Amino acid sequence: MTNIAVILAGGVGTRVGGNIPKQFMPLQDGRTVLECCVDAFEQCPLIGRIIIVSHADYVSMVQESMLRQGWQKVSDIVLGGKERWESSWNAIQHFVSDEYRMSIGCNVLFHDCARPFVSQQILANVCQALERHEAVSVAVPATDTMYQVEQGARSKEQGQSANDSVRLLDIPARATMWRAQTPQAFRLDLVRQAYEKALAQSEVIATDDCGIVHTFMPATPIYIVQGEEKNKKITFPEDLL
């Protein structure tokens, strides 16, 4: 069964700083975040094809990286959406076009470009897990105590500041808490059905693809492959260092 990687690089986040999105910023070895990320999937023998999702304003920069790196598995650039889930849905729609028939029964691995240090071991473990399961995600056990909180409205009359407007509700058992990473991988038909059900709602609320599948295909278990701390997400300037 073909494993297709979807590199989600359509964001224009500004928390890292700079004049361009973080996926085009250089790392210490001279490669951009995008190039480092795609290289990992290009080198994985279990990945058959790569799709890059890009913001329309930066397609030319993705094309420059394609020429510079000489990627053999990158076949298409798909335009992203305003939200992460819209970018995933655009990729899914691309797969079910004439070129990608559902009959090929492929797997889709959605990966955040902002996690450029995903290892070959993680990719191999995810692909192997997909041989047995329809839905697989990557996560690492929480090492900190986790708080479940309630975000309250700040009240000047009560003298609340920005720092005391959050209230502790519960402290879940740390052993049951894992921090999500990517890739998040699925049978194409399964994730397509989940998104179609989500889009039938008046509003789609999800931070990742597992959220969509868990909510709208609840009978399908999502199995966890243990990730690595180095598979971190670049969010702030210090992360680039």
C-alpha positions in Angstrom: 0.0 0.0 0.0 1.4 3.4 -1.0 2.4 5.8 1.7 1.9 9.4 0.7 3.3 12.2 2.8 1.6 15.6 3.0 3.9 18.3 4.3 1.7 21.1 5.7 3.7 24.2 5.0 0.9 26.7 4.3 1.2 28.8 7.5 2.3 32.4 7.7 2.9 32.5 11.4 4.8 35.4 12.8 5.8 34.2 16.3 9.2 33.2 15.1 9.8 36.7 13.7 11.4 37.7 10.4 9.9 38.8 7.1 9.1 35.4 5.8 7.2 32.3 7.2 9.3 30.1 9.4 9.3 27.2 6.9 11.6 29.3 4.6 14.0 30.3 7.4 17.5 28.8 7.4 18.8 26.3 9.9 22.4 25.9 10.9 23.3 23.5 8.1 22.1 26.0 5.5 18.9 24.2 4.6 15.5 25.9 5.2 13.0 24.4 7.7 11.0 23.2 4.7 14.0 21.6 3.0 15.1 19.8 6.2 11.5 18.5 6.7 11.0 17.2 3.1 14.5 15.7 3.0 13.4 13.4 5.9 10.5 12.0 3.9 12.5 11.9 0.6 15.1 9.7 2.3 12.5 7.3 3.8 12.2 4.2 1.6 8.6 3.5 2.9 7.4 6.9 1.5 6.3 6.7 -2.1 5.2 10.2 -2.8 5.3 13.6 -1.3 2.8 16.5 -1.6 3.6 20.0 -0.2 0.8 22.2 0.9 1.8 25.9 0.5 0.3 29.3 0.9 -0.4 30.8 -2.5 2.0 33.7 -2.0 4.9 31.4 -1.4 4.5 28.7 -4.1 7.5 30.1 -6.0 9.7 29.7 -2.9 8.6 26.0 -2.6 9.4 25.6 -6.3 12.9 27.1 -5.7 13.5 24.5 -3.0 12.4 21.7 -5.3 14.9 22.8 -7.9 17.7 23.3 -5.3 17.2 20.0 -3.5 16.3 17.8 -6.5 13.6 15.9 -4.7 12.4 12.9 -6.7 9.3 12.1 -4.6 7.7 15.5 -4.6 4.9 15.4 -7.2 2.6 18.3 -6.5 2.1 21.6 -4.6 -1.4 22.1 -3.2 -2.7 25.4 -2.1 -3.4 25.6 1.7 -6.4 27.1 3.5 -6.8 29.7 6.3 -6.9 27.0 8.9 -4.8 23.8 9.3 -7.7 21.6 8.7 -8.5 23.4 5.5 -5.0 22.6 4.2 -5.5 18.9 5.0 -8.8 18.9 3.3 -7.4 20.5 0.2 -4.8 17.7 0.1 -7.4 15.1 0.5 -9.5 16.6 -2.4 -6.3 16.5 -4.5 -5.9 12.8 -3.8 -9.4 11.9 -4.9 -9.0 13.6 -8.2 -8.5 11.6 -11.4 -4.9 11.0 -10.7 -5.4 9.5 -7.2 -8.3 7.0 -7.3 -9.6 5.7 -4.1 -9.0 2.2 -5.5 -5.3 2.4 -4.9 -6.0 2.3 -1.2 -3.2 4.6 -0.1 -2.1 5.8 3.3 -1.7 9.5 4.0 0.8 10.9 6.5 0.1 14.5 7.5 3.2 16.2 8.9 3.7 19.8 10.1 6.5 21.4 8.3 7.4 23.2 11.5 8.7 19.8 12.8 11.7 19.4 10.5 13.7 17.0 12.7 11.4 14.0 12.4 13.6 10.9 12.4 13.8 7.9 10.1 12.9 5.7 13.1 9.6 7.6 13.7 8.7 7.4 10.0 9.5 3.7 9.8 7.4 3.0 12.9 4.4 5.0 11.6 4.5 3.2 8.2 4.8 -0.2 9.9 1.9 0.6 12.3 -0.2 1.5 9.2 0.1 -2.1 8.0 -2.0 -3.1 11.0 -4.1 0.0 11.8 -6.2 2.5 10.0 -5.2 5.5 12.1 -1.9 6.2 13.7 -0.4 9.2 15.5 2.9 10.2 17.1 3.1 11.4 20.7 5.5 11.5 23.6 4.6 10.9 27.3 4.1 14.1 29.3 7.0 14.7 31.8 5.3 17.7 33.5 2.1 17.6 35.6 -0.8 18.6 33.4 -3.5 21.0 34.5 -7.0 21.1 33.1 -8.1 24.7 33.3 -11.0 27.1 32.7 -10.3 30.4 30.9 -12.3 33.0 32.8 -13.3 36.4 31.6 -11.1 39.1 33.2 -13.0 41.4 35.5 -11.6 44.8 36.4 -14.2 45.1 39.0 -12.8 42.0 40.8 -9.3 43.3 40.3 -8.2 40.4 38.1 -5.1 40.6 35.9 -4.2 38.6 32.8 -2.3 36.3 35.1 -5.2 35.3 37.4 -8.0 34.8 34.9 -7.3 31.1 34.5 -8.7 28.7 37.0 -7.6 25.1 37.8 -10.3 22.5 37.2 -8.5 19.2 37.5 -5.1 17.5 37.5 -5.3 14.5 35.2 -3.0 11.5 36.0 0.2 12.3 34.3 0.7 8.7 33.2 -2.4 9.0 30.9 -1.2 12.3 29.3 0.9 12.3 26.1 1.9 15.3 24.0 0.9 15.1 20.3 3.4 15.3 17.5 3.2 14.5 13.8 3.0 12.7 11.4 -0.6 11.7 11.9 -1.4 9.0 9.4 -4.6 7.3 8.1 -6.1 5.2 5.4 -7.1 7.8 2.8 -10.7 6.6 2.7 -11.1 6.9 6.4 -9.8 10.4 6.8 -11.8 11.5 3.7 -15.0 10.3 5.3 -14.1 11.9 8.6 -13.6 15.3 6.9 -16.8 15.0 4.9 -18.7 14.4 8.1 -16.9 17.4 9.8 -17.7 19.7 6.8 -21.4 18.7 7.1 -21.4 20.6 10.5 -22.0 24.3 10.7 -18.5 24.8 12.1 -15.3 22.7 12.1 -13.4 22.9 15.4 -10.2 20.9 15.4 -6.5 21.6 15.9 -5.3 18.5 14.0 -6.3 15.6 11.8 -6.6 13.2 14.7 -9.2 15.5 16.2 -11.3 15.2 13.1 -11.0 11.4 12.9 -11.5 11.0 16.7 -14.6 13.1 16.7 -16.3 12.0 13.5 -15.1 8.4 13.2 -15.3 7.4 16.9 -15.5 3.7 16.2 -12.0 3.7 14.7 -9.2 3.6 17.3 -6.2 5.8 16.8 -3.0 4.0 17.8 0.1 5.9 19.1 3.7 5.5 18.0 6.1 7.0 20.5 7.8 10.1 19.2 11.0 11.8 20.3 11.8 15.0 22.0 13.9 16.2 19.0 10.8 16.0 16.9 9.9 19.4 18.4 7.8 22.1 16.7 9.5 25.3 15.7 7.3 28.1 17.2 9.5 30.8 18.7 12.9 32.4 17.6 14.9 30.4 20.1 13.6 27.1 18.5 15.6 27.9 15.3 18.8 27.9 17.3 
